[in-house]
Amino acid sequence: MYKILHREDLTPAIHLFEIEAPAIAKKAQAGQFVVLMVDEKGERFPLTIAGWDREKGSVTIVFMEVGMTTRKLAGLKEGDSLYAFIGPLGMPTEVEKFGTVVCVAGGFATAIVVPVAQALKDAGNKVISIMGFRNKELMFWEDKLKAVSDELIICTDDGSYGRKALVTQPLKEVLESNKDVKRVIAIGPTIMMKFAAKTTEPFGVKTIVSLNPIMVDGTGMCGCCRVEVGGKTEFTCVDGPDFDGHKVDWDILMDRQKSYLYEERVSLEHWQECCRMEGKA
Amino acid sequence: MSEKPKLNLNRVEMPKQEPEIRGHNFDEVAQGYTREMAIEEAGRCLQCKKRNCVEGCPVNVNIPEFILALREDRMWDAVDALKTNNALPGICGRVCPQESQCEVHCTLEKKGAPVAIGRLERFVADWERAQPDKPSPQITSPSGKKVAIIGSGPAGLTAAADLAKLGHQVTLFEALHVAGGVLMYGIPEFRLPKEIVQGEVEYVKSLGVDVRLNSVIGKIDTIDELLAEGYDAVFLGTGAGLPMFLNIPGENLNGIYSANEYLTRTNLMKAYLFPEYDTPIKKSQKVAVIGGGNVAMDSARCALRLGAKEVYIIYRRSREELPARSEEVENAEEEGIVFKFLTNPKRFLGNEEGWVTGMECYEMQLGEPDESGRRRPVVKEGSEFVIDVDTVVVALGTTPNPLIASTTEGLETTKKGTVVADQETGKTVKDRVWAGGDIVTGAATVISAMGAGKRAAEAINAYLRR
């Protein structure tokens, strides 16, 4: 179960796994996520779905090596299996014919914006996509996002590819020049989503963000992922992960994301120490 | 043994870890009878003609039979007598509230020393678990019928075991990565070792039950799809997994957990073994647990074992109204948990980094009885005071997860989110769908869920064999 059918290294630190999971592939929709465990002692870790193949019975995930779990995950090869893979969780992204929509992708979230843009395009929308990376080396899937967009704007923080800009700049320009934009979908690091939402607010364009707080079970059981949206407490795992970016309390979200910074460091150091010991043995 | 045993009022105590030691480890607190102790205690049973103890048991365990067999050293007969009606004796022997079920009906209870039925049940179950060769269970010839059971907690495991024994092909779907539900994520290791739970799950599997982990029904197949795909009947045993919060200011500060999260991290994910296990939990100094039920006691005792220096139970009524088992309250007090009665939080206070630092509380007083029959707690105006804490666990109770109800056509639910089902049979208003346990009653006990699973299994069997 949950065999890695295919692995691709999109950049040195961003990897794609195609996982055998027919029950999930059968039902997955854009915007939903999975919870996975690398091994029996692992943590339960949420990742938004980057794609699926219903016939083949596979689900694709893309992740960036950041902490211990993602590094451990990156150590797996084709043919290895995950210990647990649960989904499709959360509500799918709301998709209908809005008219013109803007999809904003920050960094490795490009992988999860692609199926959303695809679904919006399939529903008859004009899709303008903006993708932003720190630099050219971290970029991937320009072709895939282009294929599902009517227009694609690329920017990098350092100008090494496309425009030298943060995504909020072209986003503002697009909204200024296209009065008929009906919806913005912004997915990426929390800080990017916050500022994307701040950028669109004066234009009054509904902006959907996909939140990524810390989770444990991912099925509504623990409340670890609670966020405040419009003054009301919501569970990201069952009420989201998509929320109205203009109503999210970003400060609470960002504080809660930092709950385990110390423990995350301890965990990484412990794992690295174990790896060193194993290397010696 | 035709001669009646003499009236013996010396209930055999069960050895326990000393409070000052057990407060620092997750090993089981109660250590079980030795063989000698078990036989001595079994010798006190009067083998009454009128079996009130059996009547008091939600699954009607053959109590006098198993105790007689134990006392006569016919251990496999004791196991059989016990397991005929109870697939999970190692669990029940540990977590059932015997004092209000079987033992309260014991003839010797009137003399203040009921037979320790729970301890004996536990002894027999543990004896069986230690045997290397177990006889294979008896299973009725296959019926050719398929049953899907949703949720592998006490209700689901019991229904699965009974239906499998009756010859039906049973698939048990579990959303988490291990089977057992609340027995795994909720009840702590020191009260119910996870090895015991998994041993009993293995027994259920040995009856031919196909356990499918990581399967969130409603997200993968729905109930209607399962019925269309060839299952003849479905049993819903998904429990009450959604935590309630107070909805007061500051509740989303860091360091404030639902009891579900606190216990899930600790028990299911083994955060007490961090970093060997990857899931962390905050190491706290001063912890306040809000609530007075068994889950609150479990959370407080976990907090202590995780290293907290001071742990408070904050309860808005008085000691008399505590819903927790008195045994658990005693255990908690022995370990040094401080009870603050007639206290209710008003709001949480935090620091600049978003961490909880304190809790402003009201003093309460008891007014007239409310609909639950308990005296209603009323705020004493102007009584606010602050308790400094670095961690809060909210243990106010849980409600059913709406996922199944919201993805199934034609189920009836109440305002509280529970599924409407016949009390005796578990039949819902939807064709071929039964339900039982906390999803029907709201949060209750392990054994009442098992009783519901058992009755539903009988009803499903009657339907399938009609």
Interface residues (C-beta under 8 A of the other chain):
Chain A: A23 I24 K26 K27 M37 K41 G42 E43 R44 M68 T69 Y83 A84 F85 I86 G87 P88 L89 V216 D217 T219 G220 M221 C222 G223 C224 R226 V227 E228 T233 V238 D251 I252 D255 R256 K258 S259 Y260 E263 E264 V266 S267 H270 W271
Chain B: A175 L176 H177 Y185 L213 N214 S215 V216 K219 I220 D221 G241 L242 P243 F245 N247 E251 N252 L253 N254 G255 Y257 S258 N260 E261 T264 R265 M269 K270 F274 P275 E276 Y277 D278 T279 P280 K282 E353 G354 N401 L403
